[in-house]
């Protein structure tokens, strides 16, 4: 099976960026050469990670990065999206860690030498633990610490970076980490989520100011995740529940950035749930962005529920991935068209899209045909959105490598390259080979 798109598709254009993506904590390992992060502490807490594992070694990318860059080159992609480990590049006193910075400088130089555009994300969830000890994202001061981190690192990187994203999926950091507690730092309480979210978005705005000053020639923006919200039934109460869920889970993060205000739902929150919004905050948060990164995996169903007015309903529809997520490519088209209708969007990059599947290695090969079909259907959905007028500039497959899948540990594999965690051997899967073949044909 191959990946194909129509001959007239924008996806065949040589200026359309195709890439692969990873995140620092999920692949780097080498935990002894950086500070402790909230995910180290979370992994050490019994019962938090499904298989009891951790990110101390992961894919050993810190030591095998040259091999991994060669793999990226072999795939023929235009770009590599990766995150920085904040605990690796900044010491406890807020100064640059020269060893950590050198690791990324070497990585950037090798990518650039091979003509692979570096897309760098400053924050993909691994907050230094010492900042969490001071309150983490519930402490407004963490936003200022983030600003300083971005300032120091962006100056050190100079002109090596094609694109910067401030944050990856602040919804996950705020809601999963500080409200329902299934991600690090494992804090629970409905009163925390929107407060953490506001400080994350404030950190984004402050960082955008820094990047506009330090890196005016790079493409600077943010990456948000979206799960389109569908009504479980046609009952008016369930339709309204799906609308409320969309506002609470999706629009809450994009509206302040593009419209300088939170959704009207803010006024109905209990007082102790409301963030502390100070003069000038919304202006900072809504600093102009050069691009919006969109992460999409699946859709969600909702029905009437209290006290928020909505509750998630079981999704019994369609084929499921190994995560139990429905394969629903139409959701990507619907999402992109609705965002274009509702907002004045900057250029959009699909910064994550992919599927966990129960891969099997046989005769040195991984024939992940279901993942390959997932990519095929979602690229078709992306092409349909472009045909309807959505300005899409690039697409990144998640993920380059099988890796530490957060609370799931190593049980779920998203990679287009298989990793044997015992030997660290990399094996390009059928999906990776098809991806590379498509890109080579496009370049011909």
C-alpha beads as a LAMMPS data file, in Angstrom:
LAMMPS data file: protein, C-alpha beads

444 atoms
443 bonds

1 atom types
1 bond types

-500.0 500.0 xlo xhi
-500.0 500.0 ylo yhi
-500.0 500.0 zlo zhi

Masses

1 110.0

Atoms # bond

1 1 1 0.000 0.000 0.000
2 1 1 1.239 3.462 -0.885
3 1 1 0.350 7.019 0.107
4 1 1 -1.272 8.859 -2.774
5 1 1 -2.917 12.234 -3.287
6 1 1 -4.410 13.786 -6.441
7 1 1 -1.893 15.147 -8.943
8 1 1 -3.374 18.626 -8.521
9 1 1 -3.215 18.536 -4.712
10 1 1 -1.364 21.257 -2.835
11 1 1 0.226 18.403 -0.888
12 1 1 2.337 17.711 -3.965
13 1 1 3.753 21.235 -3.983
14 1 1 7.438 21.430 -3.110
15 1 1 6.769 24.398 -0.816
16 1 1 4.350 22.324 1.294
17 1 1 6.336 21.188 4.352
18 1 1 6.276 17.518 5.349
19 1 1 7.927 16.529 8.582
20 1 1 8.122 14.153 11.512
21 1 1 7.793 15.076 15.185
22 1 1 9.042 14.020 18.619
23 1 1 9.218 15.408 22.169
24 1 1 12.234 15.595 24.475
25 1 1 11.025 13.637 27.503
26 1 1 9.581 10.899 25.315
27 1 1 12.804 10.085 23.461
28 1 1 15.938 11.648 24.962
29 1 1 16.706 9.687 28.108
30 1 1 20.034 10.707 29.693
31 1 1 18.171 11.891 32.776
32 1 1 21.418 12.042 34.761
33 1 1 22.600 15.013 32.660
34 1 1 19.638 17.283 33.402
35 1 1 17.501 18.478 36.288
36 1 1 14.500 16.536 37.512
37 1 1 11.243 17.317 35.711
38 1 1 7.642 16.926 36.815
39 1 1 7.420 13.817 34.646
40 1 1 10.334 12.194 36.477
41 1 1 8.525 12.756 39.759
42 1 1 5.194 11.619 38.281
43 1 1 6.760 8.424 36.918
44 1 1 8.230 7.687 40.353
45 1 1 4.757 7.865 41.912
46 1 1 3.239 4.348 42.089
47 1 1 0.206 3.785 39.874
48 1 1 0.626 6.848 37.656
49 1 1 2.216 5.124 34.629
50 1 1 0.323 2.139 33.283
51 1 1 3.356 -0.121 32.885
52 1 1 5.347 1.378 35.766
53 1 1 8.027 2.704 33.416
54 1 1 9.800 6.052 33.175
55 1 1 11.739 8.300 30.818
56 1 1 15.211 7.804 32.277
57 1 1 16.470 6.066 29.119
58 1 1 13.503 6.196 26.700
59 1 1 14.880 5.942 23.124
60 1 1 18.355 7.067 24.221
61 1 1 18.106 9.821 21.606
62 1 1 20.537 11.967 23.598
63 1 1 23.283 9.504 22.682
64 1 1 21.859 8.303 19.348
65 1 1 20.787 11.617 17.839
66 1 1 23.161 11.335 14.878
67 1 1 21.632 7.996 13.905
68 1 1 18.152 9.473 14.306
69 1 1 18.951 12.495 12.129
70 1 1 20.248 10.101 9.471
71 1 1 16.897 8.287 9.705
72 1 1 15.054 11.564 9.217
73 1 1 17.189 12.291 6.166
74 1 1 16.508 8.789 4.846
75 1 1 12.767 9.424 5.059
76 1 1 13.174 12.457 2.816
77 1 1 11.148 14.857 4.953
78 1 1 11.524 18.616 4.777
79 1 1 11.425 19.316 8.517
80 1 1 11.879 17.883 11.985
81 1 1 9.740 19.112 14.858
82 1 1 11.222 18.451 18.298
83 1 1 10.999 19.956 21.764
84 1 1 13.659 21.227 24.122
85 1 1 14.070 19.860 27.617
86 1 1 13.790 22.925 29.849
87 1 1 15.521 21.018 32.696
88 1 1 18.410 20.218 30.335
89 1 1 19.192 23.725 29.110
90 1 1 18.522 25.893 32.196
91 1 1 20.076 25.243 35.594
92 1 1 18.366 25.769 38.936
93 1 1 19.717 29.317 39.149
94 1 1 18.158 30.256 35.811
95 1 1 21.409 30.213 33.831
96 1 1 22.198 28.353 30.630
97 1 1 23.486 24.817 31.049
98 1 1 26.316 24.791 28.511
99 1 1 26.313 21.005 28.123
100 1 1 22.581 20.941 27.431
101 1 1 22.726 23.867 25.006
102 1 1 25.623 22.255 23.144
103 1 1 23.561 19.098 22.606
104 1 1 20.861 21.090 20.827
105 1 1 23.326 23.290 18.934
106 1 1 24.932 20.165 17.501
107 1 1 21.522 18.763 16.590
108 1 1 20.470 22.012 14.912
109 1 1 23.710 22.292 12.969
110 1 1 23.414 18.735 11.670
111 1 1 19.775 19.256 10.621
112 1 1 20.630 22.458 8.808
113 1 1 23.614 20.844 7.104
114 1 1 21.252 18.204 5.719
115 1 1 18.671 20.753 4.594
116 1 1 16.095 19.685 7.200
117 1 1 14.163 22.622 8.669
118 1 1 14.222 22.650 12.509
119 1 1 10.814 23.303 14.104
120 1 1 11.573 23.799 17.805
121 1 1 9.006 23.639 20.631
122 1 1 10.046 25.255 23.911
123 1 1 7.586 23.447 26.173
124 1 1 6.264 19.925 25.679
125 1 1 5.166 19.338 29.288
126 1 1 8.449 18.669 31.143
127 1 1 8.477 21.522 33.652
128 1 1 11.534 21.561 35.949
129 1 1 10.477 20.018 39.258
130 1 1 11.952 22.870 41.308
131 1 1 9.505 25.251 39.596
132 1 1 6.646 22.884 40.403
133 1 1 7.796 22.896 44.020
134 1 1 7.187 26.662 43.917
135 1 1 3.652 26.171 42.537
136 1 1 4.256 25.266 38.907
137 1 1 1.712 26.635 36.450
138 1 1 -0.554 27.663 39.328
139 1 1 2.107 30.244 40.182
140 1 1 2.075 33.311 37.922
141 1 1 5.831 33.634 38.374
142 1 1 6.344 30.484 36.270
143 1 1 5.292 32.479 33.205
144 1 1 8.152 34.906 33.861
145 1 1 10.576 31.995 34.331
146 1 1 9.446 30.670 30.955
147 1 1 9.989 34.065 29.334
148 1 1 13.547 34.148 30.670
149 1 1 14.206 30.586 29.455
150 1 1 13.001 31.469 25.955
151 1 1 15.119 34.617 25.936
152 1 1 18.353 32.855 26.895
153 1 1 17.909 29.883 24.577
154 1 1 16.721 31.797 21.511
155 1 1 19.771 34.076 21.791
156 1 1 22.044 31.046 22.071
157 1 1 20.487 29.402 18.997
158 1 1 20.877 32.465 16.812
159 1 1 19.586 31.924 13.282
160 1 1 19.665 28.110 13.400
161 1 1 15.891 27.614 13.912
162 1 1 13.340 27.807 11.108
163 1 1 10.311 27.856 13.407
164 1 1 9.578 28.179 17.121
165 1 1 6.464 27.043 18.959
166 1 1 6.115 28.374 22.485
167 1 1 3.897 25.637 23.924
168 1 1 2.611 22.252 22.867
169 1 1 -0.997 21.599 23.842
170 1 1 -1.545 23.844 26.880
171 1 1 -4.902 22.063 27.312
172 1 1 -3.030 18.886 28.262
173 1 1 -0.721 20.703 30.658
174 1 1 -3.580 22.555 32.361
175 1 1 -6.549 20.185 32.258
176 1 1 -4.829 16.785 32.373
177 1 1 -2.071 17.935 34.724
178 1 1 -3.777 20.345 37.115
179 1 1 -7.492 19.493 36.980
180 1 1 -8.005 15.755 36.530
181 1 1 -4.451 14.724 37.448
182 1 1 -3.801 11.966 34.913
183 1 1 -0.673 13.764 33.662
184 1 1 2.173 15.346 35.596
185 1 1 2.189 16.932 38.095
186 1 1 -0.934 14.930 38.986
187 1 1 -2.888 17.716 40.695
188 1 1 -6.677 17.389 40.849
189 1 1 -9.442 19.915 41.355
190 1 1 -11.761 21.780 38.988
191 1 1 -10.647 25.030 40.614
192 1 1 -7.106 24.631 39.214
193 1 1 -7.469 24.001 35.485
194 1 1 -8.346 27.444 34.155
195 1 1 -5.845 29.144 36.455
196 1 1 -3.016 26.975 35.144
197 1 1 -4.247 27.551 31.590
198 1 1 -4.111 31.320 32.014
199 1 1 -0.530 31.248 33.246
200 1 1 0.463 28.966 30.366
201 1 1 -1.112 31.326 27.840
202 1 1 0.508 34.283 29.572
203 1 1 3.855 32.508 29.247
204 1 1 3.134 32.037 25.545
205 1 1 2.412 35.746 25.073
206 1 1 5.548 36.793 26.929
207 1 1 7.604 34.363 24.875
208 1 1 6.142 35.696 21.622
209 1 1 7.359 39.173 22.576
210 1 1 10.834 37.774 23.180
211 1 1 10.875 35.834 19.909
212 1 1 9.686 38.846 17.925
213 1 1 12.700 40.709 19.296
214 1 1 15.328 37.963 19.218
215 1 1 14.201 35.940 16.186
216 1 1 12.213 38.170 13.821
217 1 1 13.057 35.991 10.824
218 1 1 11.834 32.693 12.296
219 1 1 8.259 31.441 12.071
220 1 1 6.883 31.877 15.604
221 1 1 3.619 30.506 16.975
222 1 1 1.932 27.955 19.220
223 1 1 0.647 24.380 18.945
224 1 1 -2.894 23.582 20.139
225 1 1 -4.660 20.231 20.193
226 1 1 -8.263 19.918 19.086
227 1 1 -10.778 17.115 19.481
228 1 1 -13.994 18.053 17.639
229 1 1 -16.968 17.629 19.952
230 1 1 -19.993 15.759 18.643
231 1 1 -23.367 15.243 20.282
232 1 1 -24.088 11.694 21.455
233 1 1 -27.739 12.016 20.391
234 1 1 -29.960 14.513 18.589
235 1 1 -31.534 15.614 21.873
236 1 1 -31.244 19.399 22.353
237 1 1 -29.644 18.848 25.759
238 1 1 -26.873 16.718 24.246
239 1 1 -26.319 19.123 21.354
240 1 1 -25.873 21.934 23.876
241 1 1 -23.556 19.710 25.927
242 1 1 -21.323 19.164 22.880
243 1 1 -21.238 22.920 22.272
244 1 1 -20.248 23.596 25.865
245 1 1 -17.554 20.911 25.712
246 1 1 -16.120 22.462 22.570
247 1 1 -15.947 25.875 24.243
248 1 1 -14.417 24.471 27.420
249 1 1 -11.896 22.113 25.834
250 1 1 -11.070 23.674 22.451
251 1 1 -12.092 27.315 22.123
252 1 1 -10.757 28.216 25.570
253 1 1 -7.197 28.081 24.262
254 1 1 -7.529 29.570 20.780
255 1 1 -9.954 32.422 21.516
256 1 1 -7.596 34.363 23.842
257 1 1 -4.739 34.024 21.358
258 1 1 -6.636 35.136 18.263
259 1 1 -9.452 37.248 19.747
260 1 1 -7.857 38.565 22.978
261 1 1 -10.682 37.243 25.146
262 1 1 -11.839 34.073 26.808
263 1 1 -15.183 32.554 25.791
264 1 1 -18.301 33.953 27.478
265 1 1 -18.416 30.791 29.575
266 1 1 -15.814 32.468 31.809
267 1 1 -18.521 34.562 33.483
268 1 1 -20.442 31.453 34.577
269 1 1 -17.489 29.799 36.311
270 1 1 -17.486 29.710 40.119
271 1 1 -15.343 32.518 41.466
272 1 1 -12.690 30.156 42.822
273 1 1 -12.343 28.569 39.355
274 1 1 -11.680 31.830 37.533
275 1 1 -8.129 32.768 36.579
276 1 1 -6.532 35.936 37.930
277 1 1 -6.618 38.087 34.788
278 1 1 -4.660 41.297 35.264
279 1 1 -4.455 44.456 33.204
280 1 1 -2.450 43.832 30.067
281 1 1 -2.678 40.029 30.235
282 1 1 -4.995 39.609 27.265
283 1 1 -2.944 41.977 25.130
284 1 1 0.133 39.881 25.876
285 1 1 -1.635 36.581 25.215
286 1 1 -2.973 37.831 21.881
287 1 1 0.422 38.857 20.513
288 1 1 0.376 38.191 16.748
289 1 1 1.489 34.696 15.758
290 1 1 3.058 33.678 12.472
291 1 1 1.405 30.264 12.447
292 1 1 -1.004 28.049 14.343
293 1 1 0.002 24.443 14.941
294 1 1 -2.960 22.048 15.001
295 1 1 -2.711 18.582 16.557
296 1 1 -5.514 16.188 15.627
297 1 1 -6.069 12.521 16.416
298 1 1 -9.787 11.823 16.828
299 1 1 -13.190 13.213 17.779
300 1 1 -15.112 12.978 21.066
301 1 1 -18.793 12.510 21.917
302 1 1 -20.599 14.379 24.694
303 1 1 -23.942 14.287 26.443
304 1 1 -25.750 16.294 29.075
305 1 1 -24.080 16.150 32.477
306 1 1 -23.455 18.174 35.617
307 1 1 -22.011 20.299 37.078
308 1 1 -20.374 21.646 33.891
309 1 1 -23.371 20.893 31.675
310 1 1 -21.558 18.176 29.719
311 1 1 -19.918 14.825 30.187
312 1 1 -17.953 12.650 27.822
313 1 1 -19.914 9.784 26.305
314 1 1 -18.479 6.456 25.223
315 1 1 -17.548 6.420 21.554
316 1 1 -18.820 3.196 20.002
317 1 1 -18.254 4.363 16.432
318 1 1 -15.843 3.017 13.819
319 1 1 -12.391 1.469 13.849
320 1 1 -10.264 2.128 16.926
321 1 1 -6.537 2.643 17.316
322 1 1 -4.543 0.930 20.053
323 1 1 -5.344 3.941 22.268
324 1 1 -9.048 3.213 21.836
325 1 1 -9.472 6.355 19.706
326 1 1 -11.817 6.293 16.740
327 1 1 -10.253 6.630 13.296
328 1 1 -12.278 9.564 11.981
329 1 1 -10.495 11.544 9.244
330 1 1 -13.605 13.598 8.464
331 1 1 -13.108 15.218 11.853
332 1 1 -9.881 16.807 10.615
333 1 1 -11.666 18.385 7.650
334 1 1 -14.565 19.542 9.827
335 1 1 -12.195 21.012 12.413
336 1 1 -10.084 22.974 9.946
337 1 1 -13.079 24.346 8.067
338 1 1 -14.805 25.405 11.300
339 1 1 -11.652 27.115 12.615
340 1 1 -11.327 29.029 9.348
341 1 1 -14.977 30.055 9.594
342 1 1 -14.792 31.155 13.229
343 1 1 -11.379 32.852 13.317
344 1 1 -9.050 34.947 11.224
345 1 1 -6.388 32.257 11.133
346 1 1 -2.705 32.686 10.418
347 1 1 -1.137 29.958 8.230
348 1 1 -1.796 26.525 9.728
349 1 1 0.539 23.577 10.152
350 1 1 -0.737 20.148 11.164
351 1 1 1.923 19.639 13.806
352 1 1 0.794 16.195 15.014
353 1 1 -1.306 13.478 13.420
354 1 1 -0.858 9.749 13.758
355 1 1 -2.021 6.506 15.321
356 1 1 -0.910 3.965 17.896
357 1 1 -1.242 0.446 16.529
358 1 1 -0.313 -2.996 17.952
359 1 1 2.831 -3.421 15.860
360 1 1 4.496 -6.795 15.372
361 1 1 8.061 -7.300 14.142
362 1 1 8.251 -10.266 11.761
363 1 1 11.352 -11.165 9.763
364 1 1 12.852 -7.794 10.628
365 1 1 9.867 -5.875 9.255
366 1 1 6.812 -4.100 10.681
367 1 1 3.858 -4.218 8.284
368 1 1 1.732 -1.561 9.984
369 1 1 -0.910 -1.381 7.269
370 1 1 -3.548 0.052 9.610
371 1 1 -1.309 3.015 10.479
372 1 1 -0.523 3.485 6.807
373 1 1 -4.250 3.550 6.045
374 1 1 -4.693 6.115 8.833
375 1 1 -2.137 8.429 7.232
376 1 1 -3.641 7.946 3.787
377 1 1 -7.152 8.815 4.957
378 1 1 -6.042 11.822 6.977
379 1 1 -3.971 13.274 4.159
380 1 1 -7.065 12.956 1.981
381 1 1 -9.039 14.766 4.695
382 1 1 -6.373 17.457 4.801
383 1 1 -6.540 17.826 1.028
384 1 1 -10.323 18.223 1.291
385 1 1 -9.889 21.049 3.818
386 1 1 -7.416 22.803 1.516
387 1 1 -9.923 22.489 -1.332
388 1 1 -12.444 24.262 0.907
389 1 1 -10.103 27.210 1.373
390 1 1 -8.105 26.416 4.524
391 1 1 -4.526 27.743 4.308
392 1 1 -2.396 24.749 5.314
393 1 1 1.375 25.063 4.992
394 1 1 2.644 21.759 6.359
395 1 1 2.002 18.357 7.944
396 1 1 4.001 16.478 10.605
397 1 1 3.553 12.782 11.300
398 1 1 3.463 11.780 14.944
399 1 1 5.789 10.226 15.631
400 1 1 9.208 9.603 14.161
401 1 1 9.979 6.977 16.822
402 1 1 8.048 4.707 19.113
403 1 1 8.563 6.314 22.505
404 1 1 7.457 6.873 26.093
405 1 1 3.748 7.543 25.635
406 1 1 3.215 9.511 28.852
407 1 1 0.782 7.822 31.268
408 1 1 0.651 4.761 28.979
409 1 1 4.388 4.133 29.319
410 1 1 5.897 2.079 26.499
411 1 1 2.786 -0.011 25.791
412 1 1 1.552 2.156 22.917
413 1 1 3.528 2.703 19.722
414 1 1 2.951 5.744 17.507
415 1 1 6.195 5.674 15.529
416 1 1 6.760 5.254 11.822
417 1 1 10.088 3.840 13.037
418 1 1 9.988 0.883 15.434
419 1 1 12.225 0.981 18.513
420 1 1 13.355 -2.166 20.314
421 1 1 13.712 -0.740 23.820
422 1 1 16.082 -3.520 24.909
423 1 1 18.610 -3.019 22.091
424 1 1 17.554 0.465 20.901
425 1 1 17.505 -0.882 17.333
426 1 1 15.502 1.283 14.932
427 1 1 13.462 -0.347 12.142
428 1 1 11.562 1.733 9.602
429 1 1 7.983 0.450 9.448
430 1 1 5.907 0.043 6.286
431 1 1 4.231 3.366 7.067
432 1 1 7.625 5.095 7.251
433 1 1 8.729 3.531 3.979
434 1 1 5.492 4.606 2.285
435 1 1 5.832 8.107 3.695
436 1 1 9.383 8.324 2.355
437 1 1 8.387 6.933 -1.039
438 1 1 5.612 9.492 -1.373
439 1 1 7.980 12.346 -0.553
440 1 1 10.628 11.129 -2.982
441 1 1 8.017 10.895 -5.759
442 1 1 6.806 14.382 -4.925
443 1 1 10.345 15.727 -5.169
444 1 1 11.016 14.032 -8.510

Bonds

1 1 1 2
2 1 2 3
3 1 3 4
4 1 4 5
5 1 5 6
6 1 6 7
7 1 7 8
8 1 8 9
9 1 9 10
10 1 10 11
11 1 11 12
12 1 12 13
13 1 13 14
14 1 14 15
15 1 15 16
16 1 16 17
17 1 17 18
18 1 18 19
19 1 19 20
20 1 20 21
21 1 21 22
22 1 22 23
23 1 23 24
24 1 24 25
25 1 25 26
26 1 26 27
27 1 27 28
28 1 28 29
29 1 29 30
30 1 30 31
31 1 31 32
32 1 32 33
33 1 33 34
34 1 34 35
35 1 35 36
36 1 36 37
37 1 37 38
38 1 38 39
39 1 39 40
40 1 40 41
41 1 41 42
42 1 42 43
43 1 43 44
44 1 44 45
45 1 45 46
46 1 46 47
47 1 47 48
48 1 48 49
49 1 49 50
50 1 50 51
51 1 51 52
52 1 52 53
53 1 53 54
54 1 54 55
55 1 55 56
56 1 56 57
57 1 57 58
58 1 58 59
59 1 59 60
60 1 60 61
61 1 61 62
62 1 62 63
63 1 63 64
64 1 64 65
65 1 65 66
66 1 66 67
67 1 67 68
68 1 68 69
69 1 69 70
70 1 70 71
71 1 71 72
72 1 72 73
73 1 73 74
74 1 74 75
75 1 75 76
76 1 76 77
77 1 77 78
78 1 78 79
79 1 79 80
80 1 80 81
81 1 81 82
82 1 82 83
83 1 83 84
84 1 84 85
85 1 85 86
86 1 86 87
87 1 87 88
88 1 88 89
89 1 89 90
90 1 90 91
91 1 91 92
92 1 92 93
93 1 93 94
94 1 94 95
95 1 95 96
96 1 96 97
97 1 97 98
98 1 98 99
99 1 99 100
100 1 100 101
101 1 101 102
102 1 102 103
103 1 103 104
104 1 104 105
105 1 105 106
106 1 106 107
107 1 107 108
108 1 108 109
109 1 109 110
110 1 110 111
111 1 111 112
112 1 112 113
113 1 113 114
114 1 114 115
115 1 115 116
116 1 116 117
117 1 117 118
118 1 118 119
119 1 119 120
120 1 120 121
121 1 121 122
122 1 122 123
123 1 123 124
124 1 124 125
125 1 125 126
126 1 126 127
127 1 127 128
128 1 128 129
129 1 129 130
130 1 130 131
131 1 131 132
132 1 132 133
133 1 133 134
134 1 134 135
135 1 135 136
136 1 136 137
137 1 137 138
138 1 138 139
139 1 139 140
140 1 140 141
141 1 141 142
142 1 142 143
143 1 143 144
144 1 144 145
145 1 145 146
146 1 146 147
147 1 147 148
148 1 148 149
149 1 149 150
150 1 150 151
151 1 151 152
152 1 152 153
153 1 153 154
154 1 154 155
155 1 155 156
156 1 156 157
157 1 157 158
158 1 158 159
159 1 159 160
160 1 160 161
161 1 161 162
162 1 162 163
163 1 163 164
164 1 164 165
165 1 165 166
166 1 166 167
167 1 167 168
168 1 168 169
169 1 169 170
170 1 170 171
171 1 171 172
172 1 172 173
173 1 173 174
174 1 174 175
175 1 175 176
176 1 176 177
177 1 177 178
178 1 178 179
179 1 179 180
180 1 180 181
181 1 181 182
182 1 182 183
183 1 183 184
184 1 184 185
185 1 185 186
186 1 186 187
187 1 187 188
188 1 188 189
189 1 189 190
190 1 190 191
191 1 191 192
192 1 192 193
193 1 193 194
194 1 194 195
195 1 195 196
196 1 196 197
197 1 197 198
198 1 198 199
199 1 199 200
200 1 200 201
201 1 201 202
202 1 202 203
203 1 203 204
204 1 204 205
205 1 205 206
206 1 206 207
207 1 207 208
208 1 208 209
209 1 209 210
210 1 210 211
211 1 211 212
212 1 212 213
213 1 213 214
214 1 214 215
215 1 215 216
216 1 216 217
217 1 217 218
218 1 218 219
219 1 219 220
220 1 220 221
221 1 221 222
222 1 222 223
223 1 223 224
224 1 224 225
225 1 225 226
226 1 226 227
227 1 227 228
228 1 228 229
229 1 229 230
230 1 230 231
231 1 231 232
232 1 232 233
233 1 233 234
234 1 234 235
235 1 235 236
236 1 236 237
237 1 237 238
238 1 238 239
239 1 239 240
240 1 240 241
241 1 241 242
242 1 242 243
243 1 243 244
244 1 244 245
245 1 245 246
246 1 246 247
247 1 247 248
248 1 248 249
249 1 249 250
250 1 250 251
251 1 251 252
252 1 252 253
253 1 253 254
254 1 254 255
255 1 255 256
256 1 256 257
257 1 257 258
258 1 258 259
259 1 259 260
260 1 260 261
261 1 261 262
262 1 262 263
263 1 263 264
264 1 264 265
265 1 265 266
266 1 266 267
267 1 267 268
268 1 268 269
269 1 269 270
270 1 270 271
271 1 271 272
272 1 272 273
273 1 273 274
274 1 274 275
275 1 275 276
276 1 276 277
277 1 277 278
278 1 278 279
279 1 279 280
280 1 280 281
281 1 281 282
282 1 282 283
283 1 283 284
284 1 284 285
285 1 285 286
286 1 286 287
287 1 287 288
288 1 288 289
289 1 289 290
290 1 290 291
291 1 291 292
292 1 292 293
293 1 293 294
294 1 294 295
295 1 295 296
296 1 296 297
297 1 297 298
298 1 298 299
299 1 299 300
300 1 300 301
301 1 301 302
302 1 302 303
303 1 303 304
304 1 304 305
305 1 305 306
306 1 306 307
307 1 307 308
308 1 308 309
309 1 309 310
310 1 310 311
311 1 311 312
312 1 312 313
313 1 313 314
314 1 314 315
315 1 315 316
316 1 316 317
317 1 317 318
318 1 318 319
319 1 319 320
320 1 320 321
321 1 321 322
322 1 322 323
323 1 323 324
324 1 324 325
325 1 325 326
326 1 326 327
327 1 327 328
328 1 328 329
329 1 329 330
330 1 330 331
331 1 331 332
332 1 332 333
333 1 333 334
334 1 334 335
335 1 335 336
336 1 336 337
337 1 337 338
338 1 338 339
339 1 339 340
340 1 340 341
341 1 341 342
342 1 342 343
343 1 343 344
344 1 344 345
345 1 345 346
346 1 346 347
347 1 347 348
348 1 348 349
349 1 349 350
350 1 350 351
351 1 351 352
352 1 352 353
353 1 353 354
354 1 354 355
355 1 355 356
356 1 356 357
357 1 357 358
358 1 358 359
359 1 359 360
360 1 360 361
361 1 361 362
362 1 362 363
363 1 363 364
364 1 364 365
365 1 365 366
366 1 366 367
367 1 367 368
368 1 368 369
369 1 369 370
370 1 370 371
371 1 371 372
372 1 372 373
373 1 373 374
374 1 374 375
375 1 375 376
376 1 376 377
377 1 377 378
378 1 378 379
379 1 379 380
380 1 380 381
381 1 381 382
382 1 382 383
383 1 383 384
384 1 384 385
385 1 385 386
386 1 386 387
387 1 387 388
388 1 388 389
389 1 389 390
390 1 390 391
391 1 391 392
392 1 392 393
393 1 393 394
394 1 394 395
395 1 395 396
396 1 396 397
397 1 397 398
398 1 398 399
399 1 399 400
400 1 400 401
401 1 401 402
402 1 402 403
403 1 403 404
404 1 404 405
405 1 405 406
406 1 406 407
407 1 407 408
408 1 408 409
409 1 409 410
410 1 410 411
411 1 411 412
412 1 412 413
413 1 413 414
414 1 414 415
415 1 415 416
416 1 416 417
417 1 417 418
418 1 418 419
419 1 419 420
420 1 420 421
421 1 421 422
422 1 422 423
423 1 423 424
424 1 424 425
425 1 425 426
426 1 426 427
427 1 427 428
428 1 428 429
429 1 429 430
430 1 430 431
431 1 431 432
432 1 432 433
433 1 433 434
434 1 434 435
435 1 435 436
436 1 436 437
437 1 437 438
438 1 438 439
439 1 439 440
440 1 440 441
441 1 441 442
442 1 442 443
443 1 443 444
